[in-house]
């Protein structure tokens, strides 16, 4: 079986939303959520359509089954209040040029495909498609999400800032465009 990568289309939205909902960690203890990782935020068909029409949604699939998805959005003052907006503010304070960075995430991988290089494949696709329009990708990870923190640190992303919203601490990561384009889709660490 071979993994392939592509941009999402409207027909993929229901599957992407189901993958996101399955990765929320509902019903898990805080410790289990921290170990397995979790997705937060509200997503619906309209939000996915807006992302698809701008910076894109990227999918890795195998035989028509979605193994993982990466959502991206342009940085904008109209972003949801809370972590997305605070991430953009942190990127601007760090000296990134307005209109030259985008938000990366959430990224979600079906548990059956973990360890197969899905996140790297997604990053390669995102980076290849957006590097001519943007200088950086930025993302936020809640600090209680140890799995996601470990993945992004392993990938070599730069920890650019920290902030707190509603007593929840977040780390902002950034990466320069072109960072992942020439990297292999898999590494010994997965």
WONORWO-V94517 format. One record per residue. N is the residue number from 0. PHI is phi in whole degrees, -180 to 180 (NA if undefined). NEAR is the number of other ideal C-beta (glycine too) atoms within 10 Angstrom. Layout:
N&PHI&NEAR + N&PHI&NEAR
This chain:
0&NA&7 + 1&-118&6 + 2&-84&17 + 3&-130&12 + 4&-124&19 + 5&-159&12 + 6&-83&13 + 7&-77&21 + 8&-126&10 + 9&-55&10 + 10&-65&7 + 11&-87&19 + 12&-55&19 + 13&-61&11 + 14&-68&16 + 15&-65&23 + 16&-62&16 + 17&-66&11 + 18&-64&20 + 19&-62&19 + 20&-60&12 + 21&-70&13 + 22&-100&21 + 23&-71&14 + 24&81&19 + 25&-60&9 + 26&85&7 + 27&-95&13 + 28&-71&9 + 29&-56&10 + 30&-66&10 + 31&-65&11 + 32&-61&19 + 33&-63&19 + 34&-74&15 + 35&-89&16 + 36&88&22 + 37&-156&21 + 38&-110&19 + 39&-130&16 + 40&104&14 + 41&-108&7 + 42&-133&16 + 43&-146&9 + 44&-56&12 + 45&-64&9 + 46&-66&16 + 47&-64&21 + 48&-63&13 + 49&-65&12 + 50&-65&19 + 51&-60&19 + 52&-79&8 + 53&-113&13 + 54&-92&22 + 55&107&19 + 56&-122&21 + 57&-120&26 + 58&-129&24 + 59&-110&27 + 60&-139&21 + 61&-136&16 + 62&51&9 + 63&83&7 + 64&-95&12 + 65&-75&20 + 66&-90&25 + 67&-170&25 + 68&-145&26 + 69&-124&27 + 70&-98&26 + 71&-135&23 + 72&-149&20 + 73&-67&18 + 74&-69&24 + 75&-156&14 + 76&-64&8 + 77&-85&6 + 78&-62&17 + 79&-52&11 + 80&-63&8 + 81&100&16 + 82&-55&23 + 83&-59&19 + 84&-66&17 + 85&-63&19 + 86&-65&28 + 87&-64&24 + 88&-61&16 + 89&-65&20 + 90&-64&25 + 91&-66&14 + 92&-63&11 + 93&-78&15 + 94&97&7 + 95&-72&19 + 96&-74&11 + 97&-57&11 + 98&68&12 + 99&-119&13 + 100&-140&25 + 101&-132&25 + 102&-90&24 + 103&-112&29 + 104&117&23 + 105&-74&21 + 106&-118&23 + 107&-138&24 + 108&-124&24 + 109&-57&19 + 110&-53&10 + 111&-70&10 + 112&-110&18 + 113&-65&17 + 114&83&11 + 115&-111&20 + 116&81&21 + 117&-64&28 + 118&-64&24 + 119&-61&20 + 120&-62&24 + 121&-63&26 + 122&-62&23 + 123&-61&21 + 124&-67&21 + 125&-58&29 + 126&-61&22 + 127&-62&16 + 128&-81&16 + 129&-112&21 + 130&-65&17 + 131&-80&8 + 132&-102&13 + 133&-136&24 + 134&-91&16 + 135&-147&22 + 136&-108&28 + 137&-131&27 + 138&-151&26 + 139&-124&28 + 140&-134&27 + 141&-65&18 + 142&-65&15 + 143&-77&15 + 144&-90&23 + 145&-61&16 + 146&-61&16 + 147&-67&25 + 148&-58&18 + 149&-64&13 + 150&-62&19 + 151&-71&22 + 152&-68&14 + 153&-60&12 + 154&-75&17 + 155&86&11 + 156&-70&23 + 157&-86&15 + 158&-81&13 + 159&-99&21 + 160&-169&18 + 161&-137&13 + 162&-154&16 + 163&-128&10 + 164&-133&14 + 165&51&6 + 166&63&5 + 167&-116&13 + 168&-90&12 + 169&-131&21 + 170&-113&22 + 171&-98&24 + 172&-110&23 + 173&-140&22 + 174&-148&22 + 175&-77&15 + 176&-59&20 + 177&93&12 + 178&-60&19 + 179&-104&24 + 180&-60&14 + 181&-100&9 + 182&-83&14 + 183&-65&9 + 184&-67&18 + 185&-131&14 + 186&-134&11 + 187&-55&4 + 188&-81&9 + 189&95&13
